[in-house]
């Protein structure tokens, strides 16, 4: 069963307190998502390290309940 955007946001915000998460359904099927995550924890980290923090927050759900996630990350200005 696909993950709801609220569930994805909750997992990311729980792992990265203070994060701002914007979700977009790419295919209208609740299975292919784009997420823009802005989090203070990303400051000074490479893009790969930023993405790893998000994927760690989602854990084993990636590739299972969460089929596809297009990810954009940034530290706050």
PDB file of N, CA, C, O and CB in Angstrom:
ATOM      1  N   UNK A   1       0.842  -1.181   0.000  1.00  0.00           N
ATOM      2  CA  UNK A   1       0.000   0.000   0.000  1.00  0.00           C
ATOM      3  C   UNK A   1       0.890   1.249   0.000  1.00  0.00           C
ATOM      4  O   UNK A   1       1.802   1.354   0.821  1.00  0.00           O
ATOM      5  CB  UNK A   1      -0.959  -0.004   1.226  1.00  0.00           C
ATOM      6  N   UNK A   2       0.636   2.194  -0.909  1.00  0.00           N
ATOM      7  CA  UNK A   2       1.465   3.400  -0.996  1.00  0.00           C
ATOM      8  C   UNK A   2       1.400   4.237   0.282  1.00  0.00           C
ATOM      9  O   UNK A   2       0.422   4.192   1.028  1.00  0.00           O
ATOM     10  CB  UNK A   2       1.029   4.248  -2.186  1.00  0.00           C
ATOM     11  N   UNK A   3       2.466   4.996   0.511  1.00  0.00           N
ATOM     12  CA  UNK A   3       2.516   5.891   1.664  1.00  0.00           C
ATOM     13  C   UNK A   3       1.831   7.204   1.352  1.00  0.00           C
ATOM     14  O   UNK A   3       1.939   7.718   0.238  1.00  0.00           O
ATOM     15  CB  UNK A   3       3.960   6.141   2.092  1.00  0.00           C
ATOM     16  N   UNK A   4       1.130   7.747   2.326  1.00  0.00           N
ATOM     17  CA  UNK A   4       0.514   9.066   2.191  1.00  0.00           C
ATOM     18  C   UNK A   4       1.579  10.131   2.412  1.00  0.00           C
ATOM     19  O   UNK A   4       2.555   9.919   3.131  1.00  0.00           O
ATOM     20  CB  UNK A   4      -0.665   9.243   3.197  1.00  0.00           C
ATOM     21  N   UNK A   5       1.372  11.276   1.781  1.00  0.00           N
ATOM     22  CA  UNK A   5       2.349  12.355   1.921  1.00  0.00           C
ATOM     23  C   UNK A   5       2.506  12.776   3.380  1.00  0.00           C
ATOM     24  O   UNK A   5       3.611  13.096   3.817  1.00  0.00           O
ATOM     25  CB  UNK A   5       1.935  13.558   1.071  1.00  0.00           C
ATOM     26  N   UNK A   6       1.389  12.777   4.148  1.00  0.00           N
ATOM     27  CA  UNK A   6       1.476  13.174   5.557  1.00  0.00           C
ATOM     28  C   UNK A   6       2.396  12.249   6.343  1.00  0.00           C
ATOM     29  O   UNK A   6       3.100  12.691   7.251  1.00  0.00           O
ATOM     30  CB  UNK A   6       0.088  13.184   6.191  1.00  0.00           C
ATOM     31  N   UNK A   7       2.389  10.957   5.991  1.00  0.00           N
ATOM     32  CA  UNK A   7       3.233   9.992   6.692  1.00  0.00           C
ATOM     33  C   UNK A   7       4.709  10.214   6.365  1.00  0.00           C
ATOM     34  O   UNK A   7       5.573  10.095   7.234  1.00  0.00           O
ATOM     35  CB  UNK A   7       2.821   8.559   6.327  1.00  0.00           C
ATOM     36  N   UNK A   8       4.983  10.536   5.108  1.00  0.00           N
ATOM     37  CA  UNK A   8       6.361  10.808   4.693  1.00  0.00           C
ATOM     38  C   UNK A   8       6.869  12.056   5.421  1.00  0.00           C
ATOM     39  O   UNK A   8       7.973  12.065   5.965  1.00  0.00           O
ATOM     40  CB  UNK A   8       6.453  10.995   3.144  1.00  0.00           C
ATOM     41  N   UNK A   9       6.046  13.104   5.421  1.00  0.00           N
ATOM     42  CA  UNK A   9       6.418  14.355   6.092  1.00  0.00           C
ATOM     43  C   UNK A   9       6.671  14.104   7.573  1.00  0.00           C
ATOM     44  O   UNK A   9       7.661  14.592   8.119  1.00  0.00           O
ATOM     45  CB  UNK A   9       5.313  15.422   5.913  1.00  0.00           C
ATOM     46  N   UNK A  10       5.796  13.352   8.230  1.00  0.00           N
ATOM     47  CA  UNK A  10       5.938  13.082   9.669  1.00  0.00           C
ATOM     48  C   UNK A  10       7.249  12.376   9.975  1.00  0.00           C
ATOM     49  O   UNK A  10       7.920  12.719  10.948  1.00  0.00           O
ATOM     50  CB  UNK A  10       4.766  12.235  10.172  1.00  0.00           C
ATOM     51  N   UNK A  11       7.626  11.397   9.164  1.00  0.00           N
ATOM     52  CA  UNK A  11       8.878  10.669   9.391  1.00  0.00           C
ATOM     53  C   UNK A  11      10.086  11.590   9.247  1.00  0.00           C
ATOM     54  O   UNK A  11      11.018  11.537  10.049  1.00  0.00           O
ATOM     55  CB  UNK A  11       8.996   9.493   8.413  1.00  0.00           C
ATOM     56  N   UNK A  12      10.060  12.433   8.219  1.00  0.00           N
ATOM     57  CA  UNK A  12      11.184  13.343   7.986  1.00  0.00           C
ATOM     58  C   UNK A  12      11.270  14.378   9.112  1.00  0.00           C
ATOM     59  O   UNK A  12      12.354  14.651   9.628  1.00  0.00           O
ATOM     60  CB  UNK A  12      11.038  14.050   6.614  1.00  0.00           C
ATOM     61  N   UNK A  13      10.124  14.949   9.488  1.00  0.00           N
ATOM     62  CA  UNK A  13      10.133  15.967  10.547  1.00  0.00           C
ATOM     63  C   UNK A  13      10.527  15.382  11.902  1.00  0.00           C
ATOM     64  O   UNK A  13      11.133  16.071  12.723  1.00  0.00           O
ATOM     65  CB  UNK A  13       8.759  16.625  10.653  1.00  0.00           C
ATOM     66  N   UNK A  14      10.190  14.133  12.136  1.00  0.00           N
ATOM     67  CA  UNK A  14      10.576  13.481  13.390  1.00  0.00           C
ATOM     68  C   UNK A  14      12.093  13.289  13.449  1.00  0.00           C
ATOM     69  O   UNK A  14      12.714  13.495  14.492  1.00  0.00           O
ATOM     70  CB  UNK A  14       9.857  12.121  13.538  1.00  0.00           C
ATOM     71  N   UNK A  15      12.679  12.891  12.320  1.00  0.00           N
ATOM     72  CA  UNK A  15      14.129  12.640  12.276  1.00  0.00           C
ATOM     73  C   UNK A  15      14.936  13.931  12.182  1.00  0.00           C
ATOM     74  O   UNK A  15      16.073  13.994  12.649  1.00  0.00           O
ATOM     75  CB  UNK A  15      14.469  11.741  11.092  1.00  0.00           C
ATOM     76  N   UNK A  16      14.343  14.960  11.576  1.00  0.00           N
ATOM     77  CA  UNK A  16      15.043  16.223  11.364  1.00  0.00           C
ATOM     78  C   UNK A  16      14.201  17.371  11.942  1.00  0.00           C
ATOM     79  O   UNK A  16      13.530  18.083  11.195  1.00  0.00           O
ATOM     80  CB  UNK A  16      15.328  16.451   9.845  1.00  0.00           C
ATOM     81  N   UNK A  17      14.238  17.550  13.266  1.00  0.00           N
ATOM     82  CA  UNK A  17      13.439  18.603  13.894  1.00  0.00           C
ATOM     83  C   UNK A  17      13.725  19.975  13.264  1.00  0.00           C
ATOM     84  O   UNK A  17      14.878  20.334  13.026  1.00  0.00           O
ATOM     85  CB  UNK A  17      13.720  18.649  15.405  1.00  0.00           C
ATOM     86  N   UNK A  18      12.670  20.717  13.003  1.00  0.00           N
ATOM     87  CA  UNK A  18      12.809  22.034  12.392  1.00  0.00           C
ATOM     88  C   UNK A  18      12.783  22.002  10.876  1.00  0.00           C
ATOM     89  O   UNK A  18      12.838  23.051  10.234  1.00  0.00           O
ATOM     90  CB  UNK A  18      14.077  22.667  12.846  1.00  0.00           C
ATOM     91  N   UNK A  19      12.701  20.809  10.292  1.00  0.00           N
ATOM     92  CA  UNK A  19      12.677  20.691   8.834  1.00  0.00           C
ATOM     93  C   UNK A  19      11.360  21.205   8.273  1.00  0.00           C
ATOM     94  O   UNK A  19      10.309  21.087   8.903  1.00  0.00           O
ATOM     95  CB  UNK A  19      12.900  19.233   8.408  1.00  0.00           C
ATOM     96  N   UNK A  20      11.436  21.778   7.077  1.00  0.00           N
ATOM     97  CA  UNK A  20      10.251  22.170   6.325  1.00  0.00           C
ATOM     98  C   UNK A  20      10.191  21.232   5.122  1.00  0.00           C
ATOM     99  O   UNK A  20      11.152  21.131   4.359  1.00  0.00           O
ATOM    100  CB  UNK A  20      10.296  23.704   5.887  1.00  0.00           C
ATOM    101  N   UNK A  21       9.060  20.546   4.955  1.00  0.00           N
ATOM    102  CA  UNK A  21       8.920  19.555   3.893  1.00  0.00           C
ATOM    103  C   UNK A  21       7.748  19.930   2.997  1.00  0.00           C
ATOM    104  O   UNK A  21       6.624  20.116   3.463  1.00  0.00           O
ATOM    105  CB  UNK A  21       8.724  18.138   4.482  1.00  0.00           C
ATOM    106  N   UNK A  22       8.032  20.039   1.701  1.00  0.00           N
ATOM    107  CA  UNK A  22       6.986  20.297   0.710  1.00  0.00           C
ATOM    108  C   UNK A  22       6.875  19.060  -0.181  1.00  0.00           C
ATOM    109  O   UNK A  22       7.868  18.612  -0.754  1.00  0.00           O
ATOM    110  CB  UNK A  22       7.300  21.592  -0.143  1.00  0.00           C
ATOM    111  N   UNK A  23       5.664  18.512  -0.295  1.00  0.00           N
ATOM    112  CA  UNK A  23       5.437  17.287  -1.064  1.00  0.00           C
ATOM    113  C   UNK A  23       4.622  17.583  -2.316  1.00  0.00           C
ATOM    114  O   UNK A  23       3.763  18.465  -2.321  1.00  0.00           O
ATOM    115  CB  UNK A  23       4.723  16.232  -0.202  1.00  0.00           C
ATOM    116  N   UNK A  24       4.908  16.822  -3.391  1.00  0.00           N
ATOM    117  CA  UNK A  24       4.136  16.915  -4.621  1.00  0.00           C
ATOM    118  C   UNK A  24       3.970  15.513  -5.187  1.00  0.00           C
ATOM    119  O   UNK A  24       4.940  14.763  -5.296  1.00  0.00           O
ATOM    120  CB  UNK A  24       4.823  17.863  -5.653  1.00  0.00           C
ATOM    121  N   UNK A  25       2.742  15.161  -5.547  1.00  0.00           N
ATOM    122  CA  UNK A  25       2.434  13.862  -6.158  1.00  0.00           C
ATOM    123  C   UNK A  25       2.753  13.967  -7.646  1.00  0.00           C
ATOM    124  O   UNK A  25       2.080  14.700  -8.371  1.00  0.00           O
ATOM    125  CB  UNK A  25       0.924  13.448  -5.922  1.00  0.00           C
ATOM    126  N   UNK A  26       3.766  13.245  -8.106  1.00  0.00           N
ATOM    127  CA  UNK A  26       4.239  13.382  -9.479  1.00  0.00           C
ATOM    128  C   UNK A  26       3.343  12.702 -10.509  1.00  0.00           C
ATOM    129  O   UNK A  26       3.265  13.153 -11.651  1.00  0.00           O
ATOM    130  CB  UNK A  26       5.618  12.827  -9.586  1.00  0.00           C
ATOM    131  N   UNK A  27       2.663  11.619 -10.120  1.00  0.00           N
ATOM    132  CA  UNK A  27       1.906  10.840 -11.099  1.00  0.00           C
ATOM    133  C   UNK A  27       0.422  10.728 -10.759  1.00  0.00           C
ATOM    134  O   UNK A  27      -0.329  10.077 -11.486  1.00  0.00           O
ATOM    135  CB  UNK A  27       2.496   9.463 -11.214  1.00  0.00           C
ATOM    136  N   UNK A  28      -0.005  11.350  -9.673  1.00  0.00           N
ATOM    137  CA  UNK A  28      -1.400  11.270  -9.279  1.00  0.00           C
ATOM    138  C   UNK A  28      -1.798   9.924  -8.712  1.00  0.00           C
ATOM    139  O   UNK A  28      -2.984   9.602  -8.635  1.00  0.00           O
ATOM    140  CB  UNK A  28      -2.260  11.583 -10.439  1.00  0.00           C
ATOM    141  N   UNK A  29      -0.801   9.127  -8.310  1.00  0.00           N
ATOM    142  CA  UNK A  29      -1.082   7.769  -7.824  1.00  0.00           C
ATOM    143  C   UNK A  29      -0.685   7.550  -6.371  1.00  0.00           C
ATOM    144  O   UNK A  29      -0.741   6.421  -5.882  1.00  0.00           O
ATOM    145  CB  UNK A  29      -0.368   6.765  -8.685  1.00  0.00           C
ATOM    146  N   UNK A  30      -0.280   8.621  -5.664  1.00  0.00           N
ATOM    147  CA  UNK A  30       0.187   8.506  -4.275  1.00  0.00           C
ATOM    148  C   UNK A  30       1.327   7.505  -4.131  1.00  0.00           C
ATOM    149  O   UNK A  30       1.502   6.912  -3.067  1.00  0.00           O
ATOM    150  CB  UNK A  30      -0.964   8.099  -3.368  1.00  0.00           C
ATOM    151  N   UNK A  31       2.094   7.317  -5.184  1.00  0.00           N
ATOM    152  CA  UNK A  31       3.190   6.350  -5.150  1.00  0.00           C
ATOM    153  C   UNK A  31       4.497   6.933  -5.685  1.00  0.00           C
ATOM    154  O   UNK A  31       5.565   6.366  -5.454  1.00  0.00           O
ATOM    155  CB  UNK A  31       2.815   5.118  -5.951  1.00  0.00           C
ATOM    156  N   UNK A  32       4.425   8.049  -6.389  1.00  0.00           N
ATOM    157  CA  UNK A  32       5.602   8.705  -6.949  1.00  0.00           C
ATOM    158  C   UNK A  32       5.602  10.146  -6.449  1.00  0.00           C
ATOM    159  O   UNK A  32       4.785  10.964  -6.872  1.00  0.00           O
ATOM    160  CB  UNK A  32       5.609   8.640  -8.526  1.00  0.00           C
ATOM    161  N   UNK A  33       6.522  10.439  -5.554  1.00  0.00           N
ATOM    162  CA  UNK A  33       6.529  11.730  -4.867  1.00  0.00           C
ATOM    163  C   UNK A  33       7.767  12.558  -5.195  1.00  0.00           C
ATOM    164  O   UNK A  33       8.829  12.024  -5.513  1.00  0.00           O
ATOM    165  CB  UNK A  33       6.441  11.518  -3.372  1.00  0.00           C
ATOM    166  N   UNK A  34       7.603  13.865  -5.110  1.00  0.00           N
ATOM    167  CA  UNK A  34       8.726  14.799  -5.094  1.00  0.00           C
ATOM    168  C   UNK A  34       8.676  15.492  -3.739  1.00  0.00           C
ATOM    169  O   UNK A  34       7.618  15.948  -3.306  1.00  0.00           O
ATOM    170  CB  UNK A  34       8.659  15.841  -6.298  1.00  0.00           C
ATOM    171  N   UNK A  35       9.808  15.569  -3.082  1.00  0.00           N
ATOM    172  CA  UNK A  35       9.879  16.239  -1.784  1.00  0.00           C
ATOM    173  C   UNK A  35      10.992  17.280  -1.824  1.00  0.00           C
ATOM    174  O   UNK A  35      12.098  17.018  -2.297  1.00  0.00           O
ATOM    175  CB  UNK A  35      10.121  15.215  -0.633  1.00  0.00           C
ATOM    176  N   UNK A  36      10.671  18.454  -1.320  1.00  0.00           N
ATOM    177  CA  UNK A  36      11.684  19.487  -1.112  1.00  0.00           C
ATOM    178  C   UNK A  36      11.824  19.629   0.394  1.00  0.00           C
ATOM    179  O   UNK A  36      10.869  19.981   1.087  1.00  0.00           O
ATOM    180  CB  UNK A  36      11.294  20.869  -1.808  1.00  0.00           C
ATOM    181  N   UNK A  37      13.023  19.350   0.895  1.00  0.00           N
ATOM    182  CA  UNK A  37      13.270  19.372   2.334  1.00  0.00           C
ATOM    183  C   UNK A  37      14.306  20.446   2.644  1.00  0.00           C
ATOM    184  O   UNK A  37      15.416  20.436   2.113  1.00  0.00           O
ATOM    185  CB  UNK A  37      13.747  17.980   2.843  1.00  0.00           C
ATOM    186  N   UNK A  38      13.918  21.369   3.511  1.00  0.00           N
ATOM    187  CA  UNK A  38      14.823  22.403   3.992  1.00  0.00           C
ATOM    188  C   UNK A  38      15.016  22.149   5.485  1.00  0.00           C
ATOM    189  O   UNK A  38      14.057  22.172   6.257  1.00  0.00           O
ATOM    190  CB  UNK A  38      14.261  23.862   3.710  1.00  0.00           C
ATOM    191  N   UNK A  39      16.261  21.906   5.880  1.00  0.00           N
ATOM    192  CA  UNK A  39      16.507  21.548   7.278  1.00  0.00           C
ATOM    193  C   UNK A  39      17.829  22.123   7.763  1.00  0.00           C
ATOM    194  O   UNK A  39      18.816  22.129   7.028  1.00  0.00           O
ATOM    195  CB  UNK A  39      16.501  20.024   7.452  1.00  0.00           C
ATOM    196  N   UNK A  40      17.847  22.607   9.002  1.00  0.00           N
ATOM    197  CA  UNK A  40      19.093  23.153   9.554  1.00  0.00           C
ATOM    198  C   UNK A  40      20.202  22.098   9.646  1.00  0.00           C
ATOM    199  O   UNK A  40      21.384  22.440   9.613  1.00  0.00           O
ATOM    200  CB  UNK A  40      18.832  23.744  10.937  1.00  0.00           C
ATOM    201  N   UNK A  41      19.830  20.830   9.760  1.00  0.00           N
ATOM    202  CA  UNK A  41      20.823  19.752   9.859  1.00  0.00           C
ATOM    203  C   UNK A  41      21.637  19.601   8.570  1.00  0.00           C
ATOM    204  O   UNK A  41      22.673  18.937   8.573  1.00  0.00           O
ATOM    205  CB  UNK A  41      20.129  18.428  10.187  1.00  0.00           C
ATOM    206  N   UNK A  42      21.185  20.205   7.476  1.00  0.00           N
ATOM    207  CA  UNK A  42      21.885  20.085   6.192  1.00  0.00           C
ATOM    208  C   UNK A  42      23.049  21.065   6.059  1.00  0.00           C
ATOM    209  O   UNK A  42      23.878  20.914   5.162  1.00  0.00           O
ATOM    210  CB  UNK A  42      20.912  20.303   5.053  1.00  0.00           C
ATOM    211  N   UNK A  43      23.123  22.052   6.925  1.00  0.00           N
ATOM    212  CA  UNK A  43      24.163  23.083   6.827  1.00  0.00           C
ATOM    213  C   UNK A  43      25.549  22.438   6.824  1.00  0.00           C
ATOM    214  O   UNK A  43      25.872  21.629   7.693  1.00  0.00           O
ATOM    215  CB  UNK A  43      24.044  24.095   7.997  1.00  0.00           C
ATOM    216  N   UNK A  44      26.360  22.808   5.832  1.00  0.00           N
ATOM    217  CA  UNK A  44      27.728  22.313   5.740  1.00  0.00           C
ATOM    218  C   UNK A  44      27.863  20.896   5.219  1.00  0.00           C
ATOM    219  O   UNK A  44      28.978  20.381   5.137  1.00  0.00           O
ATOM    220  CB  UNK A  44      28.357  22.391   7.060  1.00  0.00           C
ATOM    221  N   UNK A  45      26.758  20.247   4.864  1.00  0.00           N
ATOM    222  CA  UNK A  45      26.811  18.865   4.371  1.00  0.00           C
ATOM    223  C   UNK A  45      26.692  18.839   2.850  1.00  0.00           C
ATOM    224  O   UNK A  45      26.069  19.713   2.247  1.00  0.00           O
ATOM    225  CB  UNK A  45      25.688  18.012   5.011  1.00  0.00           C
ATOM    226  N   UNK A  46      27.290  17.837   2.250  1.00  0.00           N
ATOM    227  CA  UNK A  46      27.158  17.655   0.804  1.00  0.00           C
ATOM    228  C   UNK A  46      25.727  17.241   0.471  1.00  0.00           C
ATOM    229  O   UNK A  46      24.976  16.811   1.347  1.00  0.00           O
ATOM    230  CB  UNK A  46      28.170  16.596   0.282  1.00  0.00           C
ATOM    231  N   UNK A  47      25.362  17.371  -0.786  1.00  0.00           N
ATOM    232  CA  UNK A  47      24.023  16.965  -1.231  1.00  0.00           C
ATOM    233  C   UNK A  47      23.797  15.482  -0.934  1.00  0.00           C
ATOM    234  O   UNK A  47      22.710  15.092  -0.506  1.00  0.00           O
ATOM    235  CB  UNK A  47      23.840  17.245  -2.748  1.00  0.00           C
ATOM    236  N   UNK A  48      24.814  14.664  -1.157  1.00  0.00           N
ATOM    237  CA  UNK A  48      24.691  13.224  -0.885  1.00  0.00           C
ATOM    238  C   UNK A  48      24.429  12.979   0.601  1.00  0.00           C
ATOM    239  O   UNK A  48      23.580  12.160   0.952  1.00  0.00           O
ATOM    240  CB  UNK A  48      25.970  12.473  -1.331  1.00  0.00           C
ATOM    241  N   UNK A  49      25.142  13.672   1.462  1.00  0.00           N
ATOM    242  CA  UNK A  49      24.942  13.523   2.909  1.00  0.00           C
ATOM    243  C   UNK A  49      23.552  14.001   3.325  1.00  0.00           C
ATOM    244  O   UNK A  49      22.922  13.407   4.200  1.00  0.00           O
ATOM    245  CB  UNK A  49      26.018  14.302   3.681  1.00  0.00           C
ATOM    246  N   UNK A  50      23.075  15.085   2.691  1.00  0.00           N
ATOM    247  CA  UNK A  50      21.732  15.582   2.982  1.00  0.00           C
ATOM    248  C   UNK A  50      20.684  14.532   2.603  1.00  0.00           C
ATOM    249  O   UNK A  50      19.771  14.251   3.379  1.00  0.00           O
ATOM    250  CB  UNK A  50      21.468  16.905   2.228  1.00  0.00           C
ATOM    251  N   UNK A  51      20.820  13.962   1.414  1.00  0.00           N
ATOM    252  CA  UNK A  51      19.878  12.941   0.949  1.00  0.00           C
ATOM    253  C   UNK A  51      19.920  11.713   1.848  1.00  0.00           C
ATOM    254  O   UNK A  51      18.885  11.106   2.121  1.00  0.00           O
ATOM    255  CB  UNK A  51      20.187  12.543  -0.499  1.00  0.00           C
ATOM    256  N   UNK A  52      21.108  11.348   2.306  1.00  0.00           N
ATOM    257  CA  UNK A  52      21.223  10.186   3.191  1.00  0.00           C
ATOM    258  C   UNK A  52      20.441  10.397   4.486  1.00  0.00           C
ATOM    259  O   UNK A  52      19.810   9.467   4.988  1.00  0.00           O
ATOM    260  CB  UNK A  52      22.698   9.901   3.509  1.00  0.00           C
ATOM    261  N   UNK A  53      20.477  11.611   5.026  1.00  0.00           N
ATOM    262  CA  UNK A  53      19.711  11.903   6.241  1.00  0.00           C
ATOM    263  C   UNK A  53      18.213  11.676   6.004  1.00  0.00           C
ATOM    264  O   UNK A  53      17.516  11.139   6.865  1.00  0.00           O
ATOM    265  CB  UNK A  53      19.967  13.356   6.703  1.00  0.00           C
ATOM    266  N   UNK A  54      17.730  12.088   4.840  1.00  0.00           N
ATOM    267  CA  UNK A  54      16.306  11.897   4.528  1.00  0.00           C
ATOM    268  C   UNK A  54      16.005  10.416   4.339  1.00  0.00           C
ATOM    269  O   UNK A  54      15.024   9.909   4.883  1.00  0.00           O
ATOM    270  CB  UNK A  54      15.908  12.691   3.257  1.00  0.00           C
ATOM    271  N   UNK A  55      16.842   9.719   3.573  1.00  0.00           N
ATOM    272  CA  UNK A  55      16.610   8.284   3.347  1.00  0.00           C
ATOM    273  C   UNK A  55      16.700   7.492   4.649  1.00  0.00           C
ATOM    274  O   UNK A  55      15.961   6.526   4.839  1.00  0.00           O
ATOM    275  CB  UNK A  55      17.622   7.734   2.334  1.00  0.00           C
ATOM    276  N   UNK A  56      17.598   7.894   5.540  1.00  0.00           N
ATOM    277  CA  UNK A  56      17.681   7.239   6.858  1.00  0.00           C
ATOM    278  C   UNK A  56      16.378   7.437   7.634  1.00  0.00           C
ATOM    279  O   UNK A  56      15.923   6.534   8.337  1.00  0.00           O
ATOM    280  CB  UNK A  56      18.881   7.797   7.675  1.00  0.00           C
ATOM    281  N   UNK A  57      15.780   8.628   7.501  1.00  0.00           N
ATOM    282  CA  UNK A  57      14.519   8.903   8.189  1.00  0.00           C
ATOM    283  C   UNK A  57      13.396   8.000   7.673  1.00  0.00           C
ATOM    284  O   UNK A  57      12.498   7.626   8.427  1.00  0.00           O
ATOM    285  CB  UNK A  57      14.130  10.377   8.016  1.00  0.00           C
ATOM    286  N   UNK A  58      13.452   7.656   6.393  1.00  0.00           N
ATOM    287  CA  UNK A  58      12.402   6.831   5.780  1.00  0.00           C
ATOM    288  C   UNK A  58      12.667   5.344   5.963  1.00  0.00           C
ATOM    289  O   UNK A  58      11.756   4.524   5.848  1.00  0.00           O
ATOM    290  CB  UNK A  58      12.281   7.150   4.296  1.00  0.00           C
ATOM    291  N   UNK A  59      13.912   5.002   6.246  1.00  0.00           N
ATOM    292  CA  UNK A  59      14.281   3.620   6.561  1.00  0.00           C
ATOM    293  C   UNK A  59      13.887   2.623   5.486  1.00  0.00           C
ATOM    294  O   UNK A  59      14.047   2.883   4.294  1.00  0.00           O
ATOM    295  CB  UNK A  59      13.655   3.215   7.852  1.00  0.00           C
ATOM    296  N   UNK A  60      13.379   1.497   5.911  1.00  0.00           N
ATOM    297  CA  UNK A  60      13.080   0.385   4.996  1.00  0.00           C
ATOM    298  C   UNK A  60      11.853   0.653   4.130  1.00  0.00           C
ATOM    299  O   UNK A  60      11.514  -0.163   3.272  1.00  0.00           O
ATOM    300  CB  UNK A  60      12.871  -0.894   5.787  1.00  0.00           C
ATOM    301  N   UNK A  61      11.191   1.773   4.340  1.00  0.00           N
ATOM    302  CA  UNK A  61      10.003   2.084   3.533  1.00  0.00           C
ATOM    303  C   UNK A  61      10.369   2.398   2.085  1.00  0.00           C
ATOM    304  O   UNK A  61       9.568   2.183   1.175  1.00  0.00           O
ATOM    305  CB  UNK A  61       9.245   3.266   4.141  1.00  0.00           C
ATOM    306  N   UNK A  62      11.594   2.912   1.877  1.00  0.00           N
ATOM    307  CA  UNK A  62      12.040   3.209   0.509  1.00  0.00           C
ATOM    308  C   UNK A  62      12.100   1.916  -0.294  1.00  0.00           C
ATOM    309  O   UNK A  62      12.679   0.922   0.144  1.00  0.00           O
ATOM    310  CB  UNK A  62      13.431   3.916   0.513  1.00  0.00           C
ATOM    311  N   UNK A  63      11.497   1.946  -1.465  1.00  0.00           N
ATOM    312  CA  UNK A  63      11.489   0.760  -2.323  1.00  0.00           C
ATOM    313  C   UNK A  63      10.372  -0.201  -1.985  1.00  0.00           C
ATOM    314  O   UNK A  63      10.127  -1.153  -2.726  1.00  0.00           O
ATOM    315  CB  UNK A  63      12.802   0.047  -2.226  1.00  0.00           C
ATOM    316  N   UNK A  64       9.695   0.033  -0.881  1.00  0.00           N
ATOM    317  CA  UNK A  64       8.569  -0.814  -0.487  1.00  0.00           C
ATOM    318  C   UNK A  64       7.293   0.012  -0.518  1.00  0.00           C
ATOM    319  O   UNK A  64       6.695   0.229  -1.572  1.00  0.00           O
ATOM    320  CB  UNK A  64       8.795  -1.429   0.926  1.00  0.00           C
ATOM    321  N   UNK A  65       6.887   0.471   0.676  1.00  0.00           N
ATOM    322  CA  UNK A  65       5.701   1.336   0.772  1.00  0.00           C
ATOM    323  C   UNK A  65       5.879   2.614  -0.035  1.00  0.00           C
ATOM    324  O   UNK A  65       4.923   3.147  -0.597  1.00  0.00           O
ATOM    325  CB  UNK A  65       5.410   1.684   2.237  1.00  0.00           C
ATOM    326  N   UNK A  66       7.109   3.094  -0.085  1.00  0.00           N
ATOM    327  CA  UNK A  66       7.426   4.318  -0.820  1.00  0.00           C
ATOM    328  C   UNK A  66       8.206   3.921  -2.059  1.00  0.00           C
ATOM    329  O   UNK A  66       9.392   3.598  -1.993  1.00  0.00           O
ATOM    330  CB  UNK A  66       8.237   5.333   0.061  1.00  0.00           C
ATOM    331  N   UNK A  67       7.516   3.952  -3.186  1.00  0.00           N
ATOM    332  CA  UNK A  67       8.105   3.432  -4.424  1.00  0.00           C
ATOM    333  C   UNK A  67       9.155   4.371  -5.007  1.00  0.00           C
ATOM    334  O   UNK A  67      10.258   3.940  -5.341  1.00  0.00           O
ATOM    335  CB  UNK A  67       7.018   3.185  -5.453  1.00  0.00           C
ATOM    336  N   UNK A  68       8.814   5.662  -5.130  1.00  0.00           N
ATOM    337  CA  UNK A  68       9.730   6.595  -5.778  1.00  0.00           C
ATOM    338  C   UNK A  68       9.675   7.948  -5.087  1.00  0.00           C
ATOM    339  O   UNK A  68       8.603   8.455  -4.757  1.00  0.00           O
ATOM    340  CB  UNK A  68       9.395   6.741  -7.273  1.00  0.00           C
ATOM    341  N   UNK A  69      10.854   8.520  -4.876  1.00  0.00           N
ATOM    342  CA  UNK A  69      10.941   9.838  -4.239  1.00  0.00           C
ATOM    343  C   UNK A  69      11.989  10.666  -4.954  1.00  0.00           C
ATOM    344  O   UNK A  69      13.174  10.335  -4.941  1.00  0.00           O
ATOM    345  CB  UNK A  69      11.281   9.714  -2.729  1.00  0.00           C
ATOM    346  N   UNK A  70      11.545  11.743  -5.577  1.00  0.00           N
ATOM    347  CA  UNK A  70      12.448  12.715  -6.171  1.00  0.00           C
ATOM    348  C   UNK A  70      12.765  13.723  -5.079  1.00  0.00           C
ATOM    349  O   UNK A  70      11.859  14.371  -4.554  1.00  0.00           O
ATOM    350  CB  UNK A  70      11.823  13.405  -7.449  1.00  0.00           C
ATOM    351  N   UNK A  71      14.023  13.862  -4.735  1.00  0.00           N
ATOM    352  CA  UNK A  71      14.396  14.613  -3.546  1.00  0.00           C
ATOM    353  C   UNK A  71      15.208  15.857  -3.888  1.00  0.00           C
ATOM    354  O   UNK A  71      16.160  15.803  -4.667  1.00  0.00           O
ATOM    355  CB  UNK A  71      15.180  13.730  -2.602  1.00  0.00           C
ATOM    356  N   UNK A  72      14.812  16.973  -3.293  1.00  0.00           N
ATOM    357  CA  UNK A  72      15.562  18.229  -3.355  1.00  0.00           C
ATOM    358  C   UNK A  72      15.805  18.648  -1.910  1.00  0.00           C
ATOM    359  O   UNK A  72      14.868  18.718  -1.115  1.00  0.00           O
ATOM    360  CB  UNK A  72      14.784  19.355  -4.176  1.00  0.00           C
ATOM    361  N   UNK A  73      17.067  18.927  -1.570  1.00  0.00           N
ATOM    362  CA  UNK A  73      17.392  19.305  -0.194  1.00  0.00           C
ATOM    363  C   UNK A  73      18.185  20.594  -0.174  1.00  0.00           C
ATOM    364  O   UNK A  73      18.897  20.926  -1.121  1.00  0.00           O
ATOM    365  CB  UNK A  73      18.176  18.190   0.507  1.00  0.00           C
ATOM    366  N   UNK A  74      18.045  21.318   0.934  1.00  0.00           N
ATOM    367  CA  UNK A  74      18.830  22.546   1.124  1.00  0.00           C
ATOM    368  C   UNK A  74      18.812  22.939   2.590  1.00  0.00           C
ATOM    369  O   UNK A  74      17.891  22.599   3.333  1.00  0.00           O
ATOM    370  CB  UNK A  74      18.280  23.704   0.247  1.00  0.00           C
ATOM    371  N   UNK A  75      19.841  23.655   2.986  1.00  0.00           N
ATOM    372  CA  UNK A  75      19.867  24.260   4.317  1.00  0.00           C
ATOM    373  C   UNK A  75      19.097  25.575   4.244  1.00  0.00           C
ATOM    374  O   UNK A  75      19.024  26.187   3.178  1.00  0.00           O
ATOM    375  CB  UNK A  75      21.344  24.488   4.822  1.00  0.00           C
ATOM    376  N   UNK A  76      18.526  26.015   5.356  1.00  0.00           N
ATOM    377  CA  UNK A  76      17.837  27.315   5.347  1.00  0.00           C
ATOM    378  C   UNK A  76      18.818  28.447   5.019  1.00  0.00           C
ATOM    379  O   UNK A  76      20.018  28.338   5.273  1.00  0.00           O
ATOM    380  CB  UNK A  76      17.159  27.578   6.716  1.00  0.00           C
ATOM    381  N   UNK A  77      18.297  29.511   4.462  1.00  0.00           N
ATOM    382  CA  UNK A  77      19.146  30.679   4.133  1.00  0.00           C
ATOM    383  C   UNK A  77      19.608  31.380   5.385  1.00  0.00           C
ATOM    384  O   UNK A  77      20.326  32.377   5.305  1.00  0.00           O
ATOM    385  CB  UNK A  77      18.392  31.671   3.237  1.00  0.00           C
TER     386      UNK A  77
END
